[in-house]
Amino acid sequence: MSTTENESNKRKGPGRPRLETTLPPTWYEIIVEAGKNGKHITNFLIELGISWEGHYALLKRNKKYYEAFMEYQKLCEEWWFNRAHQSMEEDNGMGFNSRLWTIIVKNKFKDNWKDEKALDVTTQGDKLESPKQIQIEILKNKIDE
């Protein structure tokens, strides 16, 4: 038997433990600190070495990670709100890019910041029927002919 075959038969260590129920204390601190400073999620994902897929999996599986992330969201939203508030207090908002701020908070905090009104159209299981038939006319360019 070669050494590689012999080594593959040996039982390997447990490896890195899955983060199903625990969360390293430093991770909680890193996540919350990112929120306190209004940083983007990618900031702490890179620092922790977590991919986007890993992030979403941890949100579903790990209650402590989920709680840390929700704390991050709350603190991050507060940081961004305070930036606008401070600008209004200091110089009545002169030089504050409200359009950029609006785009940022709408994208980062979709559940709490949105303009559009959602229209919930339900049929309660009934089939949607159009009163008219839709006709489509295909026009060809002269070049295509």
Secondary structure, DSSP 8 states (H G I E B T S, - for coil): --HHHHHHHS-----S---SS---HHHHHHHHHHHHTT--HHHHHHHHT--HHHHHHHHHH-HHHHHHHHHHHHHHHHHHHHHHHHHHHHHTTTT--HHHHHHHHHHH-TTT---S-------TT-----SS---------TTT-
